[in-house]
């Protein structure tokens, strides 16, 4: 592994003296791949420029939000004008109304409430579901991440319909005692859970297309099955589109309502809808959303919710996200994932490519990946070698084998060619790692 990043190393050393692990979110620490995390000084278009002055093609895109690329001139202009008017008022503003109108025009939601993070959005949607149904139990799937809400940081219990146990220290058993964690794609487990606990289940929450154990493509009809099961038992179906919303396809959301004939009761959104700023939202039917204060008894609030600069950035991003942008994203994503698969195959590295629209992941395993157990079979050591070879060649991948790859509208032919040129060498490094040789 070549790790020549003295400026990033110096910053990391400073950071570890004042920030736990030197980072504000764990995956950034490079623990999953080894080496020194890259501290980024600035970004432009499809590129990150690190503290050592290296320009890297970015296939993380801030974990999804940078749909248009970094520092898009029209977004920056809109944000600058908004910031010049004041950065926070603690009052309603026109930009939040305009962004809510844009979301409701694009999505099958009637009302939207803004938050500052995806975690807040999912926490609030679950509170609303519990308040609206008068029930307490929540169903989720292993490997689906919905933010660091205590009740959702849960691991599966001892049986398919038993309640969860805490998935991390610091989460009390009482917080997960009303959460059921099931294997993804397991219809029998869903049926069993609802058969045993159906009259207590407030909601089932799932990533519309899982992206936090790596991307998992939902089986056709699976989300429709979940929606129907919830409907039959009087529970609410929450589709978490923090990652997929406005990212996976031109339609905006992953549910494919027109193809499968279903609509979630509640959605959560984030990332792209904030244009790179801390902004998220939850939304759904008017009769549910209007049970929130001040119209109803269910409380939810946030000082920076609907922040005028963040909502301006989100609105500018969505207005620039034309069908042509999504067509370009699709072409670039297809080119890169096909080339990665070809390079790995040529190097003799078993792998699986999974995608949800323009989001995709590459698992280094010989078996199809349909759930968290399948994702965990990926060869993390080989991925680490692959990652560092790509980094040395000027390409920044997710520093974990269990994350999605993202592209942007700014990824032009030159940026894509850097990726294509890097892939054969990275695939060879993965092969050497699997054979026990030096990466």
Buried (B, 14 or more C-beta within 10 A) or exposed (E): BEBEBEBBBBBBEEBEEEEEBBBEEEBBBBBBBBBBBBBBBEBBBBBBBBBBEBBBBBBBBBBBBBBBBBBBEEBEEBBEEBEEEEEEEEEEBEBBEBBBEBBBEBBBBBBBBBBBBBBBBBBBBBBBBBBBBEBBBBBBBBBBBBBBBBBBBBBBBEEBBBBBBBBEEEBEEEBBBBBBBBBBBBBEBBBBBBEBBBEBBBBBBBBBBBBBBBBBBBEEBBBBBBBBBBEEBEBBBBBBBBBBBBBBBBBBBBBBBEEBEBBBBBBBBBBBBBBBBBBBBBBBBEEBBEBBEEEBEBEBEBEBBBBBBBBBBBBBBBBBBEEEBBEBBBBBBBBBBEBBBBBBEEBEBBBBBBBBBBBBBBBBBEEEBBBBEBBBBBBBBBBBBBBBBBBBBBBBBBBBBBBBBBBBBBBBEEBBEBBBEBBBBBBBBBBBBBEEEEB
